[in-house]
Amino acid sequence: MQQVAKFTSWLFLPLMAPVYALLIVMFVESWEENFMQPNSLFILNEDQKYAILYLFIAFSFLAPAITILFLQIRGAITSVLMDNRKERVMPSILVNLFGIALIVMLHKLVPDRLPGFYFLLGLAYGSLATVFICTVLTIKWKVSLHAAGMGILTGFLYGYYSHMEIFPILLVAASFVLSGFVMSMRMYIKAHDLKQSIIGYFIGFIATTSAVFFFYV
């Protein structure tokens, strides 16, 4: 079980949450309620999907991951999972900066007429808000970043599919179950307690869901 918990921690790194969310909504069929104004990310062509994915991968995962790895090599942090609360502050600040860069790139490179554009904004702003809140809390208290990441994932799916008439309801339900599993595995290896996990999850869920509903009017 220890190995399963460690594998789960790596597979569901918080930095990958926005990417996983996009992979689901882009490649699993869903349709908007208003068929005259399609806004489903599923209807994008392959080039559009991969261009957006590469953008999120670059700023949500690769840039922060390379930075965190560099900090570990330099001895600033002991582990890329950053289980030590005091080691999280600087990497978290840098992740915030990459989140801002992602938002700037979305506004500059992605036309607002693109189907699903405001969902993309909701995901980017919701993720940034989650990281910012967790960064502030981290100064004095340890919150579960894995739980926050799963909150981003399920929060986006909930907000996105709330606007779709046809969507994979079982997949949405499975994402909530998966969130519970990931949080349980983190608690199993004593990386976090129940309070840290629940608060982290709801920060990610509420911030992302609110952002999606705010931008999609």
Phi, psi and omega in degrees: 000327178300318180292322178298317180297318180292319178298318178299320180298321179283320182294323182249051174302138181306325181296338183271352185304311179298325180293314177301318180299315180293320179302320181292307186288336180277332187242002173247128189302133173203151181224145180286158179296320182267100185288343179283338179230073183300131180228022180277133177291344179294331185277354177298150177283169186300318180297318179295317180299312183290327178296316179292318179300316180298323180295314180291320179298318183296314187264335180270332185238299189299307182300312177296320182296316179296319179296315180295320178296320178298319179295326178290317179299322180281354178085009180287331175227155183269338181211145178291341176282347175051054179289340176277118184304316185295337180277353186275338190300305182298311177301323180294321177298318179294322178296323175301317180296321177292326177295320176295319179299320179298316180297317178300316181294323178298316180293327184277323190257336184253120180292141183290348177277352180295132178306130178084007183303317184286339171291321178297319177297318179300318179293316182293313180291322178296320178295318179296317179298320178298311181297319181297313180298316179295325178296316179297315180295325184297336180301324182240343189211148182267118177248151182283113178287328176297318178295320178298320178298317178292330175294321176299314182299305182289326179296319179292315179300318179297312181294318181294307184288346174295339180260004182251142177276321178248121180201158183280088185298326179293326178292321178296315178298320180296327180294326177290319178297317179299321178300316178298322180294314180299316179296323179295320179294323178293323178287328180298320179271010175062030175283331180210162172258181185297318181297315180297323181289314182296314180296317178301316181298313184288333173299310181295317183293310184292317181297316183286316178299316180298319180295319179298314181290330179291316184278332181262098181250000000 
